[in-house]
């Protein structure tokens, strides 16, 4: 299972960063982004820049921390670092945020 979902845990940080960037984009975003740029103007540019910086910082700091403890997700990392109840609370908040 590690080989399929995690690439055998042998990918370097740059490949993981590119994978993160591609997974956040979708066909819907490619079709709606031009209209959003037209409506909000340069604000969209700054959101794109902050998104790129977030991916770079995630790749540099969080991915190595997850690799050290063999965690697959932020929720698993929180469970390993603290406890299962914190993992459940943050997962519930993440679901609630996605729904709202």
N, CA, C and O of each residue as an XYZ file, in Angstrom:
400
protein
N       0.818     -1.180      0.000
C       0.000      0.000      0.000
C       0.874      1.262      0.000
O       0.529      2.250     -0.648
N       1.999      1.235      0.719
C       2.901      2.383      0.718
C       3.426      2.687     -0.680
O       3.596      3.850     -1.049
N       3.681      1.634     -1.457
C       4.199      1.868     -2.804
C       3.179      2.581     -3.682
O       3.550      3.436     -4.485
N       1.912      2.245     -3.544
C       0.888      2.843     -4.396
C       0.523      4.253     -3.948
O       0.559      5.182     -4.755
N       0.178      4.425     -2.693
C      -0.298      5.717     -2.219
C       0.825      6.700     -1.893
O       0.642      7.910     -2.028
N       1.964      6.206     -1.474
C       3.037      7.089     -1.024
C       4.296      6.992     -1.875
O       5.321      7.572     -1.517
N       4.245      6.290     -2.968
C       5.416      6.174     -3.831
C       6.574      5.474     -3.144
O       7.734      5.773     -3.428
N       6.276      4.546     -2.244
C       7.319      3.837     -1.522
C       8.076      4.721     -0.553
O       9.149      4.351     -0.076
N       7.517      5.898     -0.257
C       8.153      6.897      0.628
C       9.549      7.278      0.146
O      10.432      7.581      0.948
N       9.738      7.260     -1.175
C      11.061      7.570     -1.713
C      11.088      8.833     -2.566
O      12.127      9.153     -3.144
N       9.970      9.563     -2.662
C       9.947     10.787     -3.461
C      10.617     11.927     -2.703
O      10.530     12.015     -1.479
N      11.290     12.801     -3.458
C      11.915     13.945     -2.792
C      10.906     15.071     -2.608
O       9.790     15.005     -3.123
N      11.298     16.094     -1.879
C      10.377     17.167     -1.514
C       9.858     17.943     -2.713
O       8.713     18.395     -2.695
N      10.667     18.111     -3.758
C      10.233     18.863     -4.934
C       9.078     18.142     -5.630
O       8.101     18.773     -6.035
N       9.189     16.840     -5.766
C       8.124     16.063     -6.392
C       6.854     16.135     -5.548
O       5.755     16.245     -6.092
N       6.994     16.076     -4.239
C       5.834     16.173     -3.355
C       5.200     17.551     -3.478
O       3.974     17.664     -3.493
N       6.014     18.601     -3.565
C       5.482     19.954     -3.732
C       4.709     20.115     -5.025
O       3.644     20.732     -5.041
N       5.236     19.564     -6.114
C       4.531     19.622     -7.402
C       3.222     18.844     -7.309
O       2.201     19.280     -7.841
N       3.246     17.703     -6.640
C       2.034     16.916     -6.465
C       0.984     17.681     -5.667
O      -0.200     17.628     -5.998
N       1.400     18.388     -4.626
C       0.469     19.212     -3.851
C      -0.151     20.291     -4.723
O      -1.360     20.517     -4.672
N       0.674     20.959     -5.522
C       0.189     22.050     -6.356
C      -0.823     21.544     -7.381
O      -1.857     22.175     -7.597
N      -0.532     20.421     -8.006
C      -1.426     19.879     -9.022
C      -2.720     19.374     -8.390
O      -3.790     19.502     -8.986
N      -2.633     18.803     -7.193
C      -3.845     18.267     -6.584
C      -4.805     19.366     -6.139
O      -5.999     19.108     -5.989
N      -4.314     20.582     -5.926
C      -5.192     21.678     -5.536
C      -5.870     22.341     -6.732
O      -6.820     23.105     -6.559
N      -5.399     22.061     -7.918
C      -6.037     22.652     -9.089
C      -6.966     21.624     -9.732
O      -6.732     20.418     -9.650
N      -8.008     22.116    -10.365
C      -8.968     21.220    -11.002
C      -9.427     21.831    -12.315
O      -9.077     22.966    -12.639
N     -10.200     21.086    -13.053
C     -10.739     21.594    -14.316
C     -11.652     22.781    -14.062
O     -11.688     23.722    -14.855
N     -12.382     22.743    -12.969
C     -13.275     23.858    -12.644
C     -12.480     25.132    -12.371
O     -12.896     26.221    -12.765
N     -11.344     24.998    -11.703
C     -10.559     26.203    -11.421
C      -9.944     26.773    -12.701
O      -9.804     27.989    -12.829
N      -9.582     25.918    -13.636
C      -9.021     26.424    -14.890
C     -10.057     27.174    -15.722
O      -9.714     28.098    -16.459
N     -11.315     26.780    -15.605
C     -12.337     27.461    -16.387
C     -12.874     28.706    -15.686
O     -13.358     29.621    -16.352
N     -12.798     28.759    -14.372
C     -13.335     29.914    -13.647
C     -12.306     30.982    -13.323
O     -12.677     32.124    -13.053
N     -11.026     30.643    -13.341
C      -9.994     31.625    -12.975
C      -9.970     32.858    -13.874
O      -9.822     33.961    -13.347
N     -10.103     32.745    -15.192
C     -10.098     33.969    -16.008
C     -11.217     34.938    -15.628
O     -11.004     36.151    -15.599
N     -12.406     34.410    -15.337
C     -13.512     35.289    -14.926
C     -13.221     35.936    -13.581
O     -13.545     37.104    -13.366
N     -12.619     35.190    -12.688
C     -12.301     35.744    -11.373
C     -11.248     36.845    -11.483
O     -11.334     37.856    -10.785
N     -10.267     36.657    -12.346
C      -9.263     37.702    -12.555
C      -9.915     38.949    -13.132
O      -9.567     40.067    -12.751
N     -10.847     38.766    -14.036
C     -11.558     39.894    -14.618
C     -12.358     40.655    -13.561
O     -12.405     41.884    -13.582
N     -12.980     39.932    -12.647
C     -13.836     40.559    -11.639
C     -13.028     41.242    -10.537
O     -13.289     42.399    -10.207
N     -12.048     40.537     -9.965
C     -11.346     41.084     -8.796
C     -10.002     41.720     -9.136
O      -9.413     42.397     -8.293
N      -9.516     41.519    -10.333
C      -8.279     42.168    -10.760
C      -7.040     41.597    -10.088
O      -6.882     40.381     -9.980
N      -6.166     42.485     -9.638
C      -4.862     42.049     -9.132
C      -4.945     41.328     -7.790
O      -3.975     40.696     -7.372
N      -6.079     41.412     -7.114
C      -6.227     40.667     -5.856
C      -6.005     39.177     -6.085
O      -5.421     38.493     -5.245
N      -6.466     38.687     -7.210
C      -6.294     37.268     -7.523
C      -4.817     36.919     -7.664
O      -4.392     35.839     -7.253
N      -4.040     37.819     -8.237
C      -2.592     37.602     -8.383
C      -1.950     37.384     -7.021
O      -1.131     36.479     -6.859
N      -2.310     38.198     -6.049
C      -1.715     38.081     -4.711
C      -2.155     36.796     -4.018
O      -1.382     36.215     -3.256
N      -3.372     36.347     -4.266
C      -3.807     35.062     -3.718
C      -3.009     33.918     -4.333
O      -2.664     32.958     -3.644
N      -2.717     34.020     -5.625
C      -1.924     32.985     -6.282
C      -0.502     32.962     -5.737
O       0.062     31.891     -5.516
N       0.077     34.133     -5.519
C       1.428     34.210     -4.948
C       1.452     33.611     -3.545
O       2.367     32.859     -3.210
N       0.455     33.935     -2.722
C       0.429     33.383     -1.359
C       0.228     31.869     -1.392
O       0.775     31.159     -0.548
N      -0.541     31.371     -2.345
C      -0.702     29.926     -2.494
C       0.604     29.236     -2.845
O       0.918     28.176     -2.301
N       1.368     29.834     -3.753
C       2.678     29.271     -4.113
C       3.628     29.282     -2.922
O       4.344     28.308     -2.689
N       3.639     30.373     -2.172
C       4.498     30.443     -0.988
C       4.091     29.406      0.058
O       4.946     28.825      0.726
N       2.803     29.180      0.195
C       2.321     28.172      1.130
C       2.804     26.784      0.739
O       3.216     26.003      1.597
N       2.754     26.475     -0.542
C       3.212     25.166     -1.006
C       4.713     25.018     -0.774
O       5.174     23.951     -0.367
N       5.475     26.072     -1.028
C       6.929     26.015     -0.804
C       7.237     25.793      0.668
O       8.057     24.939      1.007
N       6.591     26.548      1.545
C       6.840     26.389      2.986
C       6.383     25.027      3.491
O       7.047     24.428      4.337
N       5.264     24.533      2.986
C       4.798     23.208      3.364
C       5.807     22.149      2.964
O       6.104     21.236      3.735
N       6.330     22.276      1.753
C       7.309     21.319      1.258
C       8.599     21.371      2.073
O       9.225     20.339      2.315
N       8.993     22.565      2.495
C      10.257     22.706      3.228
C      10.154     22.291      4.691
O      11.108     21.738      5.237
N       9.015     22.547      5.340
C       8.934     22.345      6.783
C       8.024     21.203      7.228
O       8.408     20.412      8.089
N       6.839     21.107      6.661
C       5.895     20.112      7.147
C       6.167     18.717      6.598
O       6.065     17.738      7.338
N       6.508     18.605      5.329
C       6.755     17.288      4.743
C       7.901     16.576      5.464
O       7.760     15.396      5.784
N       9.033     17.240      5.735
C      10.082     16.541      6.490
C       9.640     16.114      7.892
O      10.037     15.051      8.369
N       8.823     16.933      8.550
C       8.333     16.559      9.884
C       7.435     15.325      9.798
O       7.520     14.440     10.650
N       6.579     15.258      8.783
C       5.717     14.093      8.609
C       6.538     12.848      8.290
O       6.216     11.752      8.749
N       7.593     13.020      7.507
C       8.437     11.882      7.141
C       9.182     11.316      8.345
O       9.363     10.103      8.452
N       9.615     12.194      9.253
C      10.362     11.723     10.424
C       9.541     10.757     11.269
O      10.082      9.801     11.824
N       8.249     11.001     11.366
C       7.396     10.140     12.202
C       6.549      9.175     11.372
O       5.687      8.486     11.918
N       6.784      9.120     10.067
C       6.041      8.255      9.137
C       4.545      8.519      9.162
O       3.747      7.585      9.082
N       4.159      9.781      9.272
C       2.744     10.157      9.223
C       2.352     10.461      7.784
O       3.140     11.018      7.020
N       1.144     10.097      7.426
C       0.655     10.313      6.071
C      -0.114     11.626      5.960
O      -0.083     12.275      4.914
N      -0.801     12.021      7.029
C      -1.618     13.228      6.984
C      -1.363     14.074      8.220
O      -0.731     13.632      9.180
N      -1.872     15.309      8.173
C      -1.725     16.186      9.337
C      -2.489     15.639     10.526
O      -2.088     15.844     11.672
N      -3.577     14.950     10.265
C      -4.363     14.383     11.350
C      -3.623     13.224     12.027
O      -3.657     13.091     13.251
N      -2.971     12.409     11.244
C      -2.173     11.322     11.823
C      -1.002     11.888     12.616
O      -0.658     11.364     13.675
N      -0.394     12.948     12.114
C       0.709     13.589     12.832
C       0.237     14.126     14.187
O       0.923     13.964     15.196
N      -0.931     14.764     14.204
C      -1.466     15.284     15.465
C      -1.756     14.157     16.451
O      -1.537     14.313     17.653
N      -2.244     13.032     15.957
C      -2.494     11.898     16.846
C      -1.189     11.359     17.423
O      -1.112     11.052     18.612
N      -0.170     11.245     16.585
C       1.117     10.749     17.073
C       1.770     11.722     18.040
O       2.387     11.312     19.023
N       1.634     12.995     17.762
C       2.283     14.012     18.596
C       1.528     14.273     19.899
O       2.145     14.466     20.946
N       0.192     14.280     19.838
C      -0.614     14.611     21.008
C      -1.502     13.421     21.405
O      -1.071     12.565     22.176
N      -2.719     13.362     20.894
C      -3.605     12.236     21.213
C      -4.713     12.120     20.164
O      -4.859     12.974     19.290
N      -5.483     11.047     20.277
C      -6.510     10.773     19.274
C      -7.664     11.768     19.333
O      -8.272     12.068     18.306
N      -7.973     12.282     20.522
C      -9.089     13.233     20.612
C      -8.781     14.520     19.852
O      -9.678     15.093     19.233
N      -7.526     14.989     19.887
C      -7.159     16.174     19.109
C      -7.268     15.896     17.617
O      -7.698     16.754     16.846
N      -6.875     14.689     17.217
C      -7.017     14.313     15.808
C      -8.484     14.371     15.391
O      -8.802     14.911     14.331
N      -9.374     13.825     16.202
C     -10.803     13.815     15.869
C     -11.382     15.228     15.832
O     -12.205     15.537     14.970
N     -10.960     16.081     16.754
C     -11.460     17.461     16.780
C     -11.024     18.204     15.520
O     -11.841     18.860     14.873
N      -9.739     18.104     15.169
C      -9.257     18.829     13.987
C      -9.841     18.254     12.698
O     -10.114     19.002     11.760
N     -10.034     16.950     12.641
C     -10.660     16.354     11.455
C     -12.107     16.829     11.322
O     -12.570     17.124     10.220
N     -12.813     16.900     12.442
C     -14.195     17.392     12.410
C     -14.252     18.849     11.974
O     -15.123     19.232     11.192
N     -13.333     19.660     12.475
C     -13.288     21.062     12.057
C     -12.942     21.190     10.571
O     -13.472     22.062      9.881
N     -12.064     20.331     10.085
C     -11.727     20.349      8.673
C     -12.923     20.001      7.802
O     -13.146     20.635      6.771
N     -13.692     18.998      8.207
C     -14.899     18.628      7.470
C     -15.913     19.745      7.509
O     -16.522     20.073      6.491
N     -16.104     20.340      8.692
C     -17.051     21.429      8.841
C     -16.663     22.630      7.969
O     -17.521     23.258      7.348
N     -15.378     22.938      7.931
C     -14.895     24.039      7.097
C     -15.137     23.749      5.616
O     -15.528     24.644      4.866
N     -14.907     22.510      5.193
C     -15.123     22.151      3.787
C     -16.595     22.224      3.411
O     -16.934     22.613      2.293
N     -17.458     21.856      4.325
C     -18.896     21.866      4.041
C     -19.440     23.287      3.993
O     -20.271     23.610      3.143
N     -18.974     24.133      4.901
C     -19.480     25.505      4.943
C     -18.787     26.317      3.881
O     -19.061     27.508      3.738
